[in-house]
Amino acid sequence: MFDTISGLPVHILVVHAVVVFAPLAALAAAAYVLRPRWRGILTWPTAVLAVVAGASAVVAAESGEALQRRLTRDAGPAASFDLLRAHVDAGNVAKVLCVALAVVVLTSVFVVHRQAPRRDLPRPLDLATGVLVLVVAAATIYQVFVTGHSGSAAVWSGIG
């Protein structure tokens, strides 16, 4: 299911969604947390971007595993796959962070801030949730970059 579409690896098609939607979701989440007056406008776009980023990261990871199985099967045991292993490891962390971003964003949007979307002085739960969203958002952007870079290095070195 996650291997190919019309002969093209699904992974190659889906990773672009992660590269676009994960940073957009992270930036929207940061704006949502840092600018309380924008929350009314950002609620649904932030939630949708976070869910799409998390879902696309899961599909990218599953399709990447299918691609990895095919590459290692076709290349044989003598091939060196250090770059591919680094990409897989980075991708697993990126998947977890994208899903975590979706969870903390949805929690922030629909549980914590729903009660008082325009309050200027944050309650402790608001503050803690906001800090958590910012940390996960920054980590997600960084990890998506690292994962993309390691994947590009693997492809352009001739592995993929």
C-alpha positions as a Markdown table, in Angstrom:
| # | Residue | x | y | z |
|---|---|---|---|---|
| 1 | Met | 0.0 | 0.0 | 0.0 |
| 2 | Phe | 2.8 | 2.4 | 0.8 |
| 3 | Asp | 5.3 | 1.2 | -1.8 |
| 4 | Thr | 4.5 | 2.7 | -5.2 |
| 5 | Ile | 1.9 | 4.7 | -7.1 |
| 6 | Ser | 2.1 | 4.3 | -10.9 |
| 7 | Gly | 5.7 | 3.1 | -10.5 |
| 8 | Leu | 6.9 | 6.0 | -8.4 |
| 9 | Pro | 7.8 | 5.4 | -4.7 |
| 10 | Val | 5.1 | 6.8 | -2.5 |
| 11 | His | 7.8 | 8.1 | -0.1 |
| 12 | Ile | 9.2 | 10.5 | -2.8 |
| 13 | Leu | 5.7 | 11.9 | -3.3 |
| 14 | Val | 4.7 | 12.3 | 0.4 |
| 15 | Val | 7.9 | 13.7 | 1.8 |
| 16 | His | 7.2 | 17.0 | 0.1 |
| 17 | Ala | 4.0 | 17.3 | 2.1 |
| 18 | Val | 5.9 | 16.9 | 5.3 |
| 19 | Val | 8.6 | 19.4 | 4.2 |
| 20 | Val | 5.8 | 22.0 | 3.5 |
| 21 | Phe | 3.2 | 21.3 | 6.1 |
| 22 | Ala | 5.3 | 20.6 | 9.2 |
| 23 | Pro | 7.1 | 23.9 | 9.2 |
| 24 | Leu | 3.9 | 25.8 | 8.3 |
| 25 | Ala | 2.1 | 24.0 | 11.2 |
| 26 | Ala | 5.0 | 24.8 | 13.6 |
| 27 | Leu | 5.0 | 28.5 | 12.6 |
| 28 | Ala | 1.2 | 28.8 | 12.8 |
| 29 | Ala | 1.4 | 27.2 | 16.3 |
| 30 | Ala | 4.0 | 29.6 | 17.4 |
| 31 | Ala | 1.9 | 32.6 | 16.2 |
| 32 | Tyr | -1.1 | 31.1 | 17.9 |
| 33 | Val | 0.7 | 30.9 | 21.2 |
| 34 | Leu | 2.6 | 34.2 | 21.0 |
| 35 | Arg | -0.2 | 36.4 | 19.6 |
| 36 | Pro | -3.4 | 35.8 | 21.6 |
| 37 | Arg | -5.3 | 38.3 | 19.6 |
| 38 | Trp | -4.7 | 36.2 | 16.4 |
| 39 | Arg | -6.2 | 33.0 | 18.0 |
| 40 | Gly | -9.6 | 33.6 | 16.5 |
| 41 | Ile | -8.2 | 33.6 | 13.0 |
| 42 | Leu | -5.5 | 31.0 | 13.5 |
| 43 | Thr | -7.5 | 28.3 | 15.4 |
| 44 | Trp | -8.7 | 26.2 | 12.5 |
| 45 | Pro | -5.8 | 26.7 | 10.1 |
| 46 | Thr | -3.3 | 25.8 | 12.9 |
| 47 | Ala | -5.3 | 22.7 | 13.8 |
| 48 | Val | -5.7 | 21.5 | 10.2 |
| 49 | Leu | -2.0 | 22.1 | 9.4 |
| 50 | Ala | -0.9 | 20.2 | 12.5 |
| 51 | Val | -3.1 | 17.2 | 11.7 |
| 52 | Val | -2.0 | 17.2 | 8.0 |
| 53 | Ala | 1.7 | 17.4 | 9.1 |
| 54 | Gly | 1.3 | 14.6 | 11.6 |
| 55 | Ala | -0.6 | 12.4 | 9.1 |
| 56 | Ser | 1.8 | 13.0 | 6.3 |
| 57 | Ala | 4.8 | 12.3 | 8.5 |
| 58 | Val | 3.3 | 8.9 | 9.4 |
| 59 | Val | 2.6 | 8.1 | 5.8 |
| 60 | Ala | 6.1 | 9.3 | 4.8 |
| 61 | Ala | 7.7 | 7.0 | 7.5 |
| 62 | Glu | 5.6 | 4.0 | 6.4 |
| 63 | Ser | 6.4 | 4.5 | 2.8 |
| 64 | Gly | 10.0 | 5.1 | 3.6 |
| 65 | Glu | 10.2 | 1.7 | 5.3 |
| 66 | Ala | 8.7 | 0.1 | 2.2 |
| 67 | Leu | 11.3 | 1.9 | 0.0 |
| 68 | Gln | 14.1 | 0.9 | 2.3 |
| 69 | Arg | 13.1 | -2.7 | 2.1 |
| 70 | Arg | 13.1 | -2.6 | -1.7 |
| 71 | Leu | 16.5 | -0.8 | -1.9 |
| 72 | Thr | 18.2 | -3.2 | 0.5 |
| 73 | Arg | 16.7 | -6.2 | -1.2 |
| 74 | Asp | 17.8 | -4.9 | -4.7 |
| 75 | Ala | 21.3 | -3.8 | -3.7 |
| 76 | Gly | 22.3 | -7.0 | -1.9 |
| 77 | Pro | 24.2 | -7.4 | 1.4 |
| 78 | Ala | 27.5 | -5.9 | 0.2 |
| 79 | Ala | 26.0 | -2.4 | -0.2 |
| 80 | Ser | 26.8 | 0.3 | 2.4 |
| 81 | Phe | 23.7 | 2.0 | 3.7 |
| 82 | Asp | 25.1 | 4.3 | 6.4 |
| 83 | Leu | 23.5 | 7.4 | 4.8 |
| 84 | Leu | 20.2 | 5.6 | 4.5 |
| 85 | Arg | 20.3 | 4.4 | 8.1 |
| 86 | Ala | 21.0 | 8.0 | 9.2 |
| 87 | His | 18.0 | 9.2 | 7.2 |
| 88 | Val | 15.7 | 6.5 | 8.7 |
| 89 | Asp | 16.8 | 7.4 | 12.2 |
| 90 | Ala | 16.2 | 11.1 | 11.6 |
| 91 | Gly | 12.9 | 10.3 | 9.9 |
| 92 | Asn | 11.7 | 8.3 | 12.9 |
| 93 | Val | 12.4 | 11.2 | 15.2 |
| 94 | Ala | 10.7 | 13.6 | 12.8 |
| 95 | Lys | 7.6 | 11.4 | 12.7 |
| 96 | Val | 7.3 | 11.4 | 16.5 |
| 97 | Leu | 7.8 | 15.2 | 16.6 |
| 98 | Cys | 5.2 | 15.8 | 13.9 |
| 99 | Val | 2.7 | 13.6 | 15.7 |
| 100 | Ala | 3.6 | 15.3 | 19.0 |
| 101 | Leu | 3.1 | 18.7 | 17.4 |
| 102 | Ala | -0.4 | 17.7 | 16.3 |
| 103 | Val | -1.3 | 16.5 | 19.8 |
| 104 | Val | 0.0 | 19.6 | 21.6 |
| 105 | Val | -1.5 | 21.9 | 19.1 |
| 106 | Leu | -4.9 | 20.2 | 19.2 |
| 107 | Thr | -4.7 | 20.2 | 23.0 |
| 108 | Ser | -3.8 | 23.9 | 23.1 |
| 109 | Val | -6.4 | 24.9 | 20.6 |
| 110 | Phe | -9.4 | 22.9 | 21.7 |
| 111 | Val | -8.8 | 22.4 | 25.4 |
| 112 | Val | -6.6 | 25.0 | 27.0 |
| 113 | His | -7.3 | 28.2 | 25.0 |
| 114 | Arg | -10.9 | 27.5 | 24.1 |
| 115 | Gln | -11.9 | 28.7 | 27.6 |
| 116 | Ala | -10.4 | 32.2 | 27.3 |
| 117 | Pro | -9.1 | 32.9 | 23.8 |
| 118 | Arg | -8.3 | 36.6 | 24.4 |
| 119 | Arg | -7.0 | 36.7 | 27.9 |
| 120 | Asp | -3.7 | 38.7 | 28.1 |
| 121 | Leu | -2.4 | 37.3 | 31.4 |
| 122 | Pro | -1.9 | 33.6 | 31.0 |
| 123 | Arg | -2.8 | 31.1 | 33.6 |
| 124 | Pro | -0.1 | 28.6 | 34.6 |
| 125 | Leu | -1.7 | 25.9 | 32.3 |
| 126 | Asp | -1.8 | 28.4 | 29.4 |
| 127 | Leu | 1.8 | 29.3 | 29.9 |
| 128 | Ala | 3.0 | 25.7 | 30.3 |
| 129 | Thr | 1.0 | 24.6 | 27.2 |
| 130 | Gly | 2.4 | 27.6 | 25.2 |
| 131 | Val | 6.0 | 26.7 | 26.2 |
| 132 | Leu | 5.4 | 23.1 | 25.2 |
| 133 | Val | 4.0 | 24.1 | 21.8 |
| 134 | Leu | 6.9 | 26.4 | 21.1 |
| 135 | Val | 9.5 | 23.8 | 22.1 |
| 136 | Val | 7.9 | 21.0 | 20.0 |
| 137 | Ala | 7.4 | 23.4 | 17.1 |
| 138 | Ala | 11.0 | 24.4 | 17.1 |
| 139 | Ala | 12.2 | 20.8 | 17.4 |
| 140 | Thr | 9.9 | 19.8 | 14.6 |
| 141 | Ile | 11.3 | 22.4 | 12.2 |
| 142 | Tyr | 14.8 | 21.5 | 13.0 |
| 143 | Gln | 14.2 | 17.7 | 12.7 |
| 144 | Val | 12.4 | 18.0 | 9.4 |
| 145 | Phe | 15.3 | 20.0 | 8.1 |
| 146 | Val | 17.8 | 17.3 | 9.4 |
| 147 | Thr | 15.7 | 14.5 | 7.9 |
| 148 | Gly | 15.4 | 16.2 | 4.6 |
| 149 | His | 19.1 | 16.9 | 4.4 |
| 150 | Ser | 20.0 | 13.3 | 5.3 |
| 151 | Gly | 17.6 | 12.0 | 2.7 |
| 152 | Ser | 19.0 | 14.3 | 0.0 |
| 153 | Ala | 22.5 | 13.2 | 0.9 |
| 154 | Ala | 21.5 | 9.5 | 0.6 |
| 155 | Val | 19.8 | 10.1 | -2.8 |
| 156 | Trp | 22.5 | 12.2 | -4.3 |
| 157 | Ser | 25.2 | 9.8 | -3.2 |
| 158 | Gly | 23.6 | 7.2 | -5.4 |
| 159 | Ile | 21.8 | 5.0 | -2.8 |
| 160 | Gly | 18.3 | 6.0 | -3.6 |
